[in-house]
Amino acid sequence: QMLGVKLFAGQDVTTGMILVRQRGTRFRPGPGTGIAKDDTIFAKRDGRVAFRRSGEKRFISVVDAE
């Protein structure tokens, strides 16, 4: 499985979908997401992907679809 961002901002996701495969926490889990042992970030609920930056940290979250 290749590493990297699997789904981009604004895309609709369902629970359990993989958002990012990574080694180390380049991206950190935000609201609506979880992180697996191998640092994979996945959706914990249905919604839409959103990226947010806070200083050096990058967060990925799942927000309500409009």
N, CA, C, O and CB atoms as a CASP TS submission, in Angstrom:
PFRMAT TS
TARGET T0000
AUTHOR 0000-0000-0000
METHOD Language model
MODEL 1
PARENT N/A
ATOM      1  N   GLN     1       0.857  -1.197   0.000  1.00  0.00           N
ATOM      2  CA  GLN     1       0.000   0.000   0.000  1.00  0.00           C
ATOM      3  C   GLN     1       0.892   1.246   0.000  1.00  0.00           C
ATOM      4  O   GLN     1       1.744   1.404   0.874  1.00  0.00           O
ATOM      5  CB  GLN     1      -0.969   0.006   1.244  1.00  0.00           C
ATOM      6  N   MET     2       0.693   2.114  -0.969  1.00  0.00           N
ATOM      7  CA  MET     2       1.483   3.341  -1.042  1.00  0.00           C
ATOM      8  C   MET     2       1.089   4.296   0.082  1.00  0.00           C
ATOM      9  O   MET     2      -0.063   4.333   0.514  1.00  0.00           O
ATOM     10  CB  MET     2       1.300   4.022  -2.411  1.00  0.00           C
ATOM     11  N   LEU     3       2.050   5.049   0.534  1.00  0.00           N
ATOM     12  CA  LEU     3       1.770   6.049   1.560  1.00  0.00           C
ATOM     13  C   LEU     3       1.254   7.314   0.896  1.00  0.00           C
ATOM     14  O   LEU     3       1.372   7.481  -0.318  1.00  0.00           O
ATOM     15  CB  LEU     3       3.034   6.350   2.407  1.00  0.00           C
ATOM     16  N   GLY     4       0.680   8.205   1.697  1.00  0.00           N
ATOM     17  CA  GLY     4       0.256   9.499   1.188  1.00  0.00           C
ATOM     18  C   GLY     4      -1.194   9.784   1.506  1.00  0.00           C
ATOM     19  O   GLY     4      -1.884   8.982   2.134  1.00  0.00           O
ATOM     20  N   VAL     5      -1.639  10.942   1.059  1.00  0.00           N
ATOM     21  CA  VAL     5      -3.018  11.371   1.269  1.00  0.00           C
ATOM     22  C   VAL     5      -3.909  10.633   0.274  1.00  0.00           C
ATOM     23  O   VAL     5      -3.671  10.670  -0.934  1.00  0.00           O
ATOM     24  CB  VAL     5      -3.163  12.922   1.111  1.00  0.00           C
ATOM     25  N   LYS     6      -4.926   9.968   0.790  1.00  0.00           N
ATOM     26  CA  LYS     6      -5.811   9.178  -0.067  1.00  0.00           C
ATOM     27  C   LYS     6      -7.034   9.975  -0.514  1.00  0.00           C
ATOM     28  O   LYS     6      -7.543   9.779  -1.617  1.00  0.00           O
ATOM     29  CB  LYS     6      -6.256   7.918   0.662  1.00  0.00           C
ATOM     30  N   LEU     7      -7.496  10.867   0.344  1.00  0.00           N
ATOM     31  CA  LEU     7      -8.679  11.669   0.045  1.00  0.00           C
ATOM     32  C   LEU     7      -8.360  13.122   0.348  1.00  0.00           C
ATOM     33  O   LEU     7      -7.648  13.426   1.306  1.00  0.00           O
ATOM     34  CB  LEU     7      -9.920  11.186   0.863  1.00  0.00           C
ATOM     35  N   PHE     8      -8.887  14.010  -0.469  1.00  0.00           N
ATOM     36  CA  PHE     8      -8.526  15.414  -0.347  1.00  0.00           C
ATOM     37  C   PHE     8      -9.667  16.247   0.215  1.00  0.00           C
ATOM     38  O   PHE     8     -10.808  15.793   0.298  1.00  0.00           O
ATOM     39  CB  PHE     8      -8.103  15.960  -1.690  1.00  0.00           C
ATOM     40  N   ALA     9      -9.342  17.461   0.594  1.00  0.00           N
ATOM     41  CA  ALA     9     -10.319  18.367   1.214  1.00  0.00           C
ATOM     42  C   ALA     9     -11.568  18.481   0.353  1.00  0.00           C
ATOM     43  O   ALA     9     -11.483  18.612  -0.868  1.00  0.00           O
ATOM     44  CB  ALA     9      -9.703  19.762   1.438  1.00  0.00           C
ATOM     45  N   GLY    10     -12.730  18.429   1.001  1.00  0.00           N
ATOM     46  CA  GLY    10     -13.993  18.586   0.298  1.00  0.00           C
ATOM     47  C   GLY    10     -14.583  17.276  -0.189  1.00  0.00           C
ATOM     48  O   GLY    10     -15.743  17.239  -0.600  1.00  0.00           O
ATOM     49  N   GLN    11     -13.801  16.193  -0.151  1.00  0.00           N
ATOM     50  CA  GLN    11     -14.346  14.909  -0.607  1.00  0.00           C
ATOM     51  C   GLN    11     -15.194  14.276   0.485  1.00  0.00           C
ATOM     52  O   GLN    11     -14.878  14.380   1.671  1.00  0.00           O
ATOM     53  CB  GLN    11     -13.210  13.951  -1.023  1.00  0.00           C
ATOM     54  N   ASP    12     -16.276  13.618   0.075  1.00  0.00           N
ATOM     55  CA  ASP    12     -17.153  12.935   1.022  1.00  0.00           C
ATOM     56  C   ASP    12     -16.546  11.604   1.424  1.00  0.00           C
ATOM     57  O   ASP    12     -15.988  10.885   0.596  1.00  0.00           O
ATOM     58  CB  ASP    12     -18.556  12.727   0.421  1.00  0.00           C
ATOM     59  N   VAL    13     -16.663  11.284   2.713  1.00  0.00           N
ATOM     60  CA  VAL    13     -16.144  10.018   3.214  1.00  0.00           C
ATOM     61  C   VAL    13     -17.202   9.313   4.048  1.00  0.00           C
ATOM     62  O   VAL    13     -18.138   9.935   4.550  1.00  0.00           O
ATOM     63  CB  VAL    13     -14.869  10.241   4.042  1.00  0.00           C
ATOM     64  N   THR    14     -17.034   7.998   4.185  1.00  0.00           N
ATOM     65  CA  THR    14     -17.883   7.243   5.097  1.00  0.00           C
ATOM     66  C   THR    14     -16.997   6.656   6.183  1.00  0.00           C
ATOM     67  O   THR    14     -15.779   6.563   6.027  1.00  0.00           O
ATOM     68  CB  THR    14     -18.678   6.124   4.348  1.00  0.00           C
ATOM     69  N   THR    15     -17.620   6.264   7.280  1.00  0.00           N
ATOM     70  CA  THR    15     -16.898   5.732   8.431  1.00  0.00           C
ATOM     71  C   THR    15     -15.956   4.608   8.013  1.00  0.00           C
ATOM     72  O   THR    15     -16.336   3.707   7.266  1.00  0.00           O
ATOM     73  CB  THR    15     -17.881   5.229   9.492  1.00  0.00           C
ATOM     74  N   GLY    16     -14.726   4.677   8.503  1.00  0.00           N
ATOM     75  CA  GLY    16     -13.762   3.622   8.240  1.00  0.00           C
ATOM     76  C   GLY    16     -12.871   3.848   7.038  1.00  0.00           C
ATOM     77  O   GLY    16     -11.895   3.121   6.852  1.00  0.00           O
ATOM     78  N   MET    17     -13.183   4.844   6.214  1.00  0.00           N
ATOM     79  CA  MET    17     -12.348   5.109   5.045  1.00  0.00           C
ATOM     80  C   MET    17     -10.993   5.670   5.464  1.00  0.00           C
ATOM     81  O   MET    17     -10.900   6.468   6.397  1.00  0.00           O
ATOM     82  CB  MET    17     -13.053   6.083   4.089  1.00  0.00           C
ATOM     83  N   ILE    18      -9.952   5.245   4.767  1.00  0.00           N
ATOM     84  CA  ILE    18      -8.600   5.718   5.071  1.00  0.00           C
ATOM     85  C   ILE    18      -8.379   7.076   4.422  1.00  0.00           C
ATOM     86  O   ILE    18      -8.628   7.256   3.230  1.00  0.00           O
ATOM     87  CB  ILE    18      -7.531   4.703   4.585  1.00  0.00           C
ATOM     88  N   LEU    19      -7.906   8.035   5.226  1.00  0.00           N
ATOM     89  CA  LEU    19      -7.665   9.391   4.726  1.00  0.00           C
ATOM     90  C   LEU    19      -6.200   9.595   4.385  1.00  0.00           C
ATOM     91  O   LEU    19      -5.872  10.147   3.335  1.00  0.00           O
ATOM     92  CB  LEU    19      -8.110  10.429   5.753  1.00  0.00           C
ATOM     93  N   VAL    20      -5.315   9.149   5.275  1.00  0.00           N
ATOM     94  CA  VAL    20      -3.872   9.326   5.061  1.00  0.00           C
ATOM     95  C   VAL    20      -3.140   8.075   5.521  1.00  0.00           C
ATOM     96  O   VAL    20      -3.425   7.540   6.592  1.00  0.00           O
ATOM     97  CB  VAL    20      -3.340  10.582   5.818  1.00  0.00           C
ATOM     98  N   ARG    21      -2.197   7.610   4.710  1.00  0.00           N
ATOM     99  CA  ARG    21      -1.245   6.583   5.143  1.00  0.00           C
ATOM    100  C   ARG    21       0.085   7.279   5.307  1.00  0.00           C
ATOM    101  O   ARG    21       0.544   7.970   4.398  1.00  0.00           O
ATOM    102  CB  ARG    21      -1.149   5.378   4.118  1.00  0.00           C
ATOM    103  N   GLN    22       0.711   7.104   6.465  1.00  0.00           N
ATOM    104  CA  GLN    22       1.942   7.840   6.737  1.00  0.00           C
ATOM    105  C   GLN    22       2.852   7.058   7.667  1.00  0.00           C
ATOM    106  O   GLN    22       2.427   6.125   8.348  1.00  0.00           O
ATOM    107  CB  GLN    22       1.626   9.203   7.341  1.00  0.00           C
ATOM    108  N   ARG    23       4.105   7.459   7.677  1.00  0.00           N
ATOM    109  CA  ARG    23       5.072   6.948   8.644  1.00  0.00           C
ATOM    110  C   ARG    23       5.410   8.119   9.552  1.00  0.00           C
ATOM    111  O   ARG    23       5.995   9.105   9.103  1.00  0.00           O
ATOM    112  CB  ARG    23       6.368   6.346   7.943  1.00  0.00           C
ATOM    113  N   GLY    24       5.048   8.018  10.818  1.00  0.00           N
ATOM    114  CA  GLY    24       5.183   9.167  11.707  1.00  0.00           C
ATOM    115  C   GLY    24       3.982  10.071  11.501  1.00  0.00           C
ATOM    116  O   GLY    24       3.224   9.889  10.548  1.00  0.00           O
ATOM    117  N   THR    25       3.800  11.038  12.379  1.00  0.00           N
ATOM    118  CA  THR    25       2.581  11.862  12.306  1.00  0.00           C
ATOM    119  C   THR    25       2.833  13.159  11.553  1.00  0.00           C
ATOM    120  O   THR    25       2.905  14.232  12.150  1.00  0.00           O
ATOM    121  CB  THR    25       2.060  12.176  13.714  1.00  0.00           C
ATOM    122  N   ARG    26       2.965  13.050  10.238  1.00  0.00           N
ATOM    123  CA  ARG    26       3.010  14.263   9.410  1.00  0.00           C
ATOM    124  C   ARG    26       1.666  14.975   9.525  1.00  0.00           C
ATOM    125  O   ARG    26       1.593  16.199   9.635  1.00  0.00           O
ATOM    126  CB  ARG    26       3.336  13.921   7.908  1.00  0.00           C
ATOM    127  N   PHE    27       0.614  14.177   9.497  1.00  0.00           N
ATOM    128  CA  PHE    27      -0.734  14.693   9.744  1.00  0.00           C
ATOM    129  C   PHE    27      -1.194  14.142  11.072  1.00  0.00           C
ATOM    130  O   PHE    27      -0.873  13.010  11.433  1.00  0.00           O
ATOM    131  CB  PHE    27      -1.728  14.307   8.596  1.00  0.00           C
ATOM    132  N   ARG    28      -1.953  14.953  11.801  1.00  0.00           N
ATOM    133  CA  ARG    28      -2.494  14.501  13.071  1.00  0.00           C
ATOM    134  C   ARG    28      -4.010  14.398  12.969  1.00  0.00           C
ATOM    135  O   ARG    28      -4.635  15.127  12.199  1.00  0.00           O
ATOM    136  CB  ARG    28      -2.084  15.455  14.214  1.00  0.00           C
ATOM    137  N   PRO    29      -4.601  13.493  13.746  1.00  0.00           N
ATOM    138  CA  PRO    29      -6.054  13.330  13.668  1.00  0.00           C
ATOM    139  C   PRO    29      -6.786  14.482  14.348  1.00  0.00           C
ATOM    140  O   PRO    29      -6.453  14.872  15.467  1.00  0.00           O
ATOM    141  CB  PRO    29      -6.471  12.005  14.301  1.00  0.00           C
ATOM    142  N   GLY    30      -7.779  15.015  13.661  1.00  0.00           N
ATOM    143  CA  GLY    30      -8.649  16.048  14.234  1.00  0.00           C
ATOM    144  C   GLY    30     -10.002  15.434  14.546  1.00  0.00           C
ATOM    145  O   GLY    30     -10.142  14.211  14.554  1.00  0.00           O
ATOM    146  N   PRO    31     -11.003  16.274  14.805  1.00  0.00           N
ATOM    147  CA  PRO    31     -12.346  15.769  15.116  1.00  0.00           C
ATOM    148  C   PRO    31     -12.878  14.864  14.014  1.00  0.00           C
ATOM    149  O   PRO    31     -12.717  15.161  12.831  1.00  0.00           O
ATOM    150  CB  PRO    31     -13.309  16.930  15.336  1.00  0.00           C
ATOM    151  N   GLY    32     -13.512  13.757  14.402  1.00  0.00           N
ATOM    152  CA  GLY    32     -14.121  12.855  13.435  1.00  0.00           C
ATOM    153  C   GLY    32     -13.162  11.864  12.806  1.00  0.00           C
ATOM    154  O   GLY    32     -13.545  11.099  11.921  1.00  0.00           O
ATOM    155  N   THR    33     -11.901  11.875  13.263  1.00  0.00           N
ATOM    156  CA  THR    33     -10.933  10.920  12.717  1.00  0.00           C
ATOM    157  C   THR    33     -10.243  10.168  13.845  1.00  0.00           C
ATOM    158  O   THR    33     -10.256  10.595  15.000  1.00  0.00           O
ATOM    159  CB  THR    33      -9.890  11.641  11.839  1.00  0.00           C
ATOM    160  N   GLY    34      -9.644   9.049  13.490  1.00  0.00           N
ATOM    161  CA  GLY    34      -8.874   8.266  14.445  1.00  0.00           C
ATOM    162  C   GLY    34      -7.527   7.936  13.843  1.00  0.00           C
ATOM    163  O   GLY    34      -7.312   8.098  12.642  1.00  0.00           O
ATOM    164  N   ILE    35      -6.621   7.472  14.689  1.00  0.00           N
ATOM    165  CA  ILE    35      -5.283   7.124  14.201  1.00  0.00           C
ATOM    166  C   ILE    35      -4.952   5.698  14.620  1.00  0.00           C
ATOM    167  O   ILE    35      -5.138   5.312  15.774  1.00  0.00           O
ATOM    168  CB  ILE    35      -4.212   8.119  14.742  1.00  0.00           C
ATOM    169  N   ALA    36      -4.457   4.924  13.656  1.00  0.00           N
ATOM    170  CA  ALA    36      -4.131   3.517  13.898  1.00  0.00           C
ATOM    171  C   ALA    36      -2.690   3.383  14.378  1.00  0.00           C
ATOM    172  O   ALA    36      -1.927   4.348  14.385  1.00  0.00           O
ATOM    173  CB  ALA    36      -4.351   2.679  12.620  1.00  0.00           C
ATOM    174  N   LYS    37      -2.340   2.169  14.775  1.00  0.00           N
ATOM    175  CA  LYS    37      -0.983   1.904  15.269  1.00  0.00           C
ATOM    176  C   LYS    37       0.096   2.278  14.265  1.00  0.00           C
ATOM    177  O   LYS    37       1.183   2.716  14.643  1.00  0.00           O
ATOM    178  CB  LYS    37      -0.843   0.447  15.629  1.00  0.00           C
ATOM    179  N   ASP    38      -0.210   2.103  12.978  1.00  0.00           N
ATOM    180  CA  ASP    38       0.784   2.414  11.939  1.00  0.00           C
ATOM    181  C   ASP    38       0.679   3.864  11.453  1.00  0.00           C
ATOM    182  O   ASP    38       1.177   4.205  10.380  1.00  0.00           O
ATOM    183  CB  ASP    38       0.617   1.462  10.752  1.00  0.00           C
ATOM    184  N   ASP    39       0.023   4.713  12.257  1.00  0.00           N
ATOM    185  CA  ASP    39      -0.134   6.154  11.983  1.00  0.00           C
ATOM    186  C   ASP    39      -1.107   6.474  10.853  1.00  0.00           C
ATOM    187  O   ASP    39      -1.227   7.629  10.445  1.00  0.00           O
ATOM    188  CB  ASP    39       1.201   6.748  11.651  1.00  0.00           C
ATOM    189  N   THR    40      -1.799   5.460  10.349  1.00  0.00           N
ATOM    190  CA  THR    40      -2.839   5.700   9.344  1.00  0.00           C
ATOM    191  C   THR    40      -3.981   6.480   9.994  1.00  0.00           C
ATOM    192  O   THR    40      -4.419   6.144  11.094  1.00  0.00           O
ATOM    193  CB  THR    40      -3.358   4.353   8.735  1.00  0.00           C
ATOM    194  N   ILE    41      -4.458   7.512   9.315  1.00  0.00           N
ATOM    195  CA  ILE    41      -5.601   8.279   9.822  1.00  0.00           C
ATOM    196  C   ILE    41      -6.846   7.865   9.034  1.00  0.00           C
ATOM    197  O   ILE    41      -6.834   7.796   7.805  1.00  0.00           O
ATOM    198  CB  ILE    41      -5.346   9.832   9.703  1.00  0.00           C
ATOM    199  N   PHE    42      -7.918   7.591   9.779  1.00  0.00           N
ATOM    200  CA  PHE    42      -9.144   7.095   9.150  1.00  0.00           C
ATOM    201  C   PHE    42     -10.357   7.865   9.671  1.00  0.00           C
ATOM    202  O   PHE    42     -10.308   8.485  10.733  1.00  0.00           O
ATOM    203  CB  PHE    42      -9.317   5.582   9.412  1.00  0.00           C
ATOM    204  N   ALA    43     -11.438   7.812   8.906  1.00  0.00           N
ATOM    205  CA  ALA    43     -12.678   8.502   9.271  1.00  0.00           C
ATOM    206  C   ALA    43     -13.431   7.715  10.323  1.00  0.00           C
ATOM    207  O   ALA    43     -13.625   6.507  10.185  1.00  0.00           O
ATOM    208  CB  ALA    43     -13.565   8.720   8.038  1.00  0.00           C
ATOM    209  N   LYS    44     -13.859   8.401  11.381  1.00  0.00           N
ATOM    210  CA  LYS    44     -14.662   7.749  12.419  1.00  0.00           C
ATOM    211  C   LYS    44     -16.148   8.014  12.215  1.00  0.00           C
ATOM    212  O   LYS    44     -16.987   7.476  12.938  1.00  0.00           O
ATOM    213  CB  LYS    44     -14.232   8.229  13.808  1.00  0.00           C
ATOM    214  N   ARG    45     -16.471   8.846  11.227  1.00  0.00           N
ATOM    215  CA  ARG    45     -17.876   9.116  10.923  1.00  0.00           C
ATOM    216  C   ARG    45     -18.016   9.561   9.481  1.00  0.00           C
ATOM    217  O   ARG    45     -17.032   9.886   8.817  1.00  0.00           O
ATOM    218  CB  ARG    45     -18.450  10.184  11.872  1.00  0.00           C
ATOM    219  N   ASP    46     -19.247   9.571   9.008  1.00  0.00           N
ATOM    220  CA  ASP    46     -19.520  10.061   7.666  1.00  0.00           C
ATOM    221  C   ASP    46     -19.388  11.584   7.650  1.00  0.00           C
ATOM    222  O   ASP    46     -19.678  12.252   8.643  1.00  0.00           O
ATOM    223  CB  ASP    46     -20.932   9.622   7.191  1.00  0.00           C
ATOM    224  N   GLY    47     -18.958  12.110   6.542  1.00  0.00           N
ATOM    225  CA  GLY    47     -18.860  13.562   6.420  1.00  0.00           C
ATOM    226  C   GLY    47     -17.966  13.958   5.270  1.00  0.00           C
ATOM    227  O   GLY    47     -17.895  13.273   4.250  1.00  0.00           O
ATOM    228  N   ARG    48     -17.279  15.081   5.449  1.00  0.00           N
ATOM    229  CA  ARG    48     -16.436  15.643   4.405  1.00  0.00           C
ATOM    230  C   ARG    48     -15.051  15.925   4.979  1.00  0.00           C
ATOM    231  O   ARG    48     -14.918  16.363   6.122  1.00  0.00           O
ATOM    232  CB  ARG    48     -17.065  16.935   3.816  1.00  0.00           C
ATOM    233  N   VAL    49     -14.033  15.670   4.178  1.00  0.00           N
ATOM    234  CA  VAL    49     -12.649  15.846   4.625  1.00  0.00           C
ATOM    235  C   VAL    49     -12.300  17.326   4.727  1.00  0.00           C
ATOM    236  O   VAL    49     -12.646  18.118   3.849  1.00  0.00           O
ATOM    237  CB  VAL    49     -11.676  15.137   3.666  1.00  0.00           C
ATOM    238  N   ALA    50     -11.609  17.692   5.808  1.00  0.00           N
ATOM    239  CA  ALA    50     -11.129  19.071   5.969  1.00  0.00           C
ATOM    240  C   ALA    50      -9.714  19.036   6.537  1.00  0.00           C
ATOM    241  O   ALA    50      -9.411  18.274   7.455  1.00  0.00           O
ATOM    242  CB  ALA    50     -12.082  19.900   6.901  1.00  0.00           C
ATOM    243  N   PHE    51      -8.853  19.882   5.965  1.00  0.00           N
ATOM    244  CA  PHE    51      -7.486  20.012   6.469  1.00  0.00           C
ATOM    245  C   PHE    51      -7.373  21.327   7.214  1.00  0.00           C
ATOM    246  O   PHE    51      -8.012  22.314   6.851  1.00  0.00           O
ATOM    247  CB  PHE    51      -6.443  19.936   5.313  1.00  0.00           C
ATOM    248  N   ARG    52      -6.554  21.337   8.263  1.00  0.00           N
ATOM    249  CA  ARG    52      -6.363  22.552   9.040  1.00  0.00           C
ATOM    250  C   ARG    52      -4.906  22.599   9.460  1.00  0.00           C
ATOM    251  O   ARG    52      -4.296  21.573   9.760  1.00  0.00           O
ATOM    252  CB  ARG    52      -7.318  22.604  10.281  1.00  0.00           C
ATOM    253  N   ARG    53      -4.363  23.791   9.477  1.00  0.00           N
ATOM    254  CA  ARG    53      -2.967  23.951   9.853  1.00  0.00           C
ATOM    255  C   ARG    53      -2.902  24.809  11.122  1.00  0.00           C
ATOM    256  O   ARG    53      -3.559  25.845  11.227  1.00  0.00           O
ATOM    257  CB  ARG    53      -2.140  24.597   8.689  1.00  0.00           C
ATOM    258  N   SER    54      -2.095  24.351  12.076  1.00  0.00           N
ATOM    259  CA  SER    54      -1.918  25.116  13.305  1.00  0.00           C
ATOM    260  C   SER    54      -0.414  25.199  13.549  1.00  0.00           C
ATOM    261  O   SER    54       0.186  24.261  14.074  1.00  0.00           O
ATOM    262  CB  SER    54      -2.679  24.454  14.533  1.00  0.00           C
ATOM    263  N   GLY    55       0.182  26.299  13.175  1.00  0.00           N
ATOM    264  CA  GLY    55       1.632  26.414  13.243  1.00  0.00           C
ATOM    265  C   GLY    55       2.255  25.394  12.312  1.00  0.00           C
ATOM    266  O   GLY    55       1.955  25.372  11.118  1.00  0.00           O
ATOM    267  N   GLU    56       3.123  24.545  12.852  1.00  0.00           N
ATOM    268  CA  GLU    56       3.761  23.511  12.032  1.00  0.00           C
ATOM    269  C   GLU    56       2.895  22.271  11.891  1.00  0.00           C
ATOM    270  O   GLU    56       3.117  21.447  11.003  1.00  0.00           O
ATOM    271  CB  GLU    56       5.099  23.129  12.626  1.00  0.00           C
ATOM    272  N   LYS    57       1.906  22.139  12.769  1.00  0.00           N
ATOM    273  CA  LYS    57       1.106  20.922  12.785  1.00  0.00           C
ATOM    274  C   LYS    57      -0.005  20.973  11.744  1.00  0.00           C
ATOM    275  O   LYS    57      -0.655  22.001  11.556  1.00  0.00           O
ATOM    276  CB  LYS    57       0.514  20.698  14.168  1.00  0.00           C
ATOM    277  N   ARG    58      -0.207  19.850  11.075  1.00  0.00           N
ATOM    278  CA  ARG    58      -1.303  19.746  10.115  1.00  0.00           C
ATOM    279  C   ARG    58      -2.309  18.733  10.634  1.00  0.00           C
ATOM    280  O   ARG    58      -1.952  17.611  10.993  1.00  0.00           O
ATOM    281  CB  ARG    58      -0.784  19.340   8.702  1.00  0.00           C
ATOM    282  N   PHE    59      -3.566  19.141  10.669  1.00  0.00           N
ATOM    283  CA  PHE    59      -4.631  18.274  11.157  1.00  0.00           C
ATOM    284  C   PHE    59      -5.563  17.919  10.022  1.00  0.00           C
ATOM    285  O   PHE    59      -5.787  18.718   9.112  1.00  0.00           O
ATOM    286  CB  PHE    59      -5.406  18.944  12.299  1.00  0.00           C
ATOM    287  N   ILE    60      -6.102  16.724  10.078  1.00  0.00           N
ATOM    288  CA  ILE    60      -7.119  16.312   9.122  1.00  0.00           C
ATOM    289  C   ILE    60      -8.338  15.914   9.941  1.00  0.00           C
ATOM    290  O   ILE    60      -8.222  15.183  10.925  1.00  0.00           O
ATOM    291  CB  ILE    60      -6.620  15.127   8.192  1.00  0.00           C
ATOM    292  N   SER    61      -9.502  16.395   9.534  1.00  0.00           N
ATOM    293  CA  SER    61     -10.707  16.080  10.279  1.00  0.00           C
ATOM    294  C   SER    61     -11.853  15.768   9.328  1.00  0.00           C
ATOM    295  O   SER    61     -11.759  15.985   8.119  1.00  0.00           O
ATOM    296  CB  SER    61     -11.081  17.235  11.207  1.00  0.00           C
ATOM    297  N   VAL    62     -12.937  15.254   9.900  1.00  0.00           N
ATOM    298  CA  VAL    62     -14.151  14.977   9.127  1.00  0.00           C
ATOM    299  C   VAL    62     -15.243  15.872   9.677  1.00  0.00           C
ATOM    300  O   VAL    62     -15.591  15.793  10.855  1.00  0.00           O
ATOM    301  CB  VAL    62     -14.565  13.455   9.200  1.00  0.00           C
ATOM    302  N   VAL    63     -15.784  16.727   8.814  1.00  0.00           N
ATOM    303  CA  VAL    63     -16.815  17.682   9.226  1.00  0.00           C
ATOM    304  C   VAL    63     -18.131  17.284   8.556  1.00  0.00           C
ATOM    305  O   VAL    63     -18.149  16.462   7.641  1.00  0.00           O
ATOM    306  CB  VAL    63     -16.412  19.158   8.852  1.00  0.00           C
ATOM    307  N   ASP    64     -19.228  17.878   9.024  1.00  0.00           N
ATOM    308  CA  ASP    64     -20.531  17.592   8.437  1.00  0.00           C
ATOM    309  C   ASP    64     -20.558  18.060   6.982  1.00  0.00           C
ATOM    310  O   ASP    64     -20.098  19.155   6.658  1.00  0.00           O
ATOM    311  CB  ASP    64     -21.660  18.272   9.251  1.00  0.00           C
ATOM    312  N   ALA    65     -21.104  17.209   6.117  1.00  0.00           N
ATOM    313  CA  ALA    65     -21.307  17.617   4.721  1.00  0.00           C
ATOM    314  C   ALA    65     -22.499  18.555   4.669  1.00  0.00           C
ATOM    315  O   ALA    65     -23.527  18.304   5.298  1.00  0.00           O
ATOM    316  CB  ALA    65     -21.529  16.378   3.783  1.00  0.00           C
ATOM    317  N   GLU    66     -22.357  19.634   3.920  1.00  0.00           N
ATOM    318  CA  GLU    66     -23.464  20.608   3.835  1.00  0.00           C
ATOM    319  C   GLU    66     -24.587  20.047   2.988  1.00  0.00           C
ATOM    320  O   GLU    66     -25.605  20.711   2.795  1.00  0.00           O
ATOM    321  CB  GLU    66     -22.977  21.954   3.245  1.00  0.00           C
TER
END
